[in-house]
Amino acid sequence: MLGLFVFNSLEESPLWKKLAAEKAAKAAAIASRDGIGNAPAEVVRSPLRTLFSRDYRSILLVNLLLTIGGGSGYYLTSGYLPTVLKAVSHVPNGSAAAILMISSIGVVIASVGAGHLSIFIGRKSTFIWIGLIRLFALPALFLLLPTAQSMTMIGVYAEVLSALGSAGYAPILIFLNERFPTAIRATGTGLSWNIGFAIGGMMPTAVSLVAKDASELPLTLAVFVGVISVIFLAGAFVVPETLGKLDKTVFREAV
């Protein structure tokens, strides 16, 4: 019900309205030139077909480096923390709940902060800096967590893990919107995001399959977050800067 209320209150984006107006003007010009009865029907190409064309296929694949890295970072930190707190740190249920609630607040702050940072230094630079920090900090935090001698330190490690895990993907959605022209933006953003996060969602299961028992979880998680941080960084170094280019992306239809 909330979703219906929100969606019903939304307006189409200015760029979508601009695209619709351009299509209408083009159709009217053709009709005026050739006569109403002889106006050729406009060919509506599939956004999915266009997205997998030669012009956009490579963009989608490069985007996946960021979304897989960002999605995996979330699922291996915030998503896996309840298991780590219980199986590795043996935190009582009440304390674990408090730690996870505080960590969730940290996620909100880190996500907003990372998104805001990308406005000042650009999407690409934000991805690179966060990726570099995650590459070293996430494995170290997972290895340090079992050595924590107090509930306070466990909470601190959990808080930083959650914050860094979510900061990595915070600016990705707007970046994906800036990567595609209006005509295929929804399809391109949706596929890039959901494929990446679907693969990322498999990571906790993979960790559980690799680790033979709870004692191996910290090292296994450290290796996994190290690898996905490298994947994230690879995408960060390859992608172009998109800040301020939302309305400047050129549309190249698939042939």
Sequence and secondary structure as in RCSB ss.txt:
>XXXX:A:sequence
MLGLFVFNSLEESPLWKKLAAEKAAKAAAIASRDGIGNAPAEVVRSPLRTLFSRDYRSILLVNLLLTIGGGSGYY
LTSGYLPTVLKAVSHVPNGSAAAILMISSIGVVIASVGAGHLSIFIGRKSTFIWIGLIRLFALPALFLLLPTAQS
MTMIGVYAEVLSALGSAGYAPILIFLNERFPTAIRATGTGLSWNIGFAIGGMMPTAVSLVAKDASELPLTLAVFV
GVISVIFLAGAFVVPETLGKLDKTVFREAV
>XXXX:A:secstr
 HHHHHHHH    HHHHHHHHHHHHHHHHHHHHH GGG        HHHHHTSHHHHHHHHHHHHHHHHHHHHHH
HTTTTHHHHHHHTS   HHHHHHHHHHHHHHHHHHHHHHHHHHHHH HHHHHHHHHHHHHHHHHHHHHHGGG  S
HHHHHHHHHHHHHHHHHTTTTHHHHHHHHS GGGHHHHHHHHHHHHHHHHHTHHHHHHHH SSGGGHHHHHHHHH
HHHHHHHHHHHHHS   TT TTT       
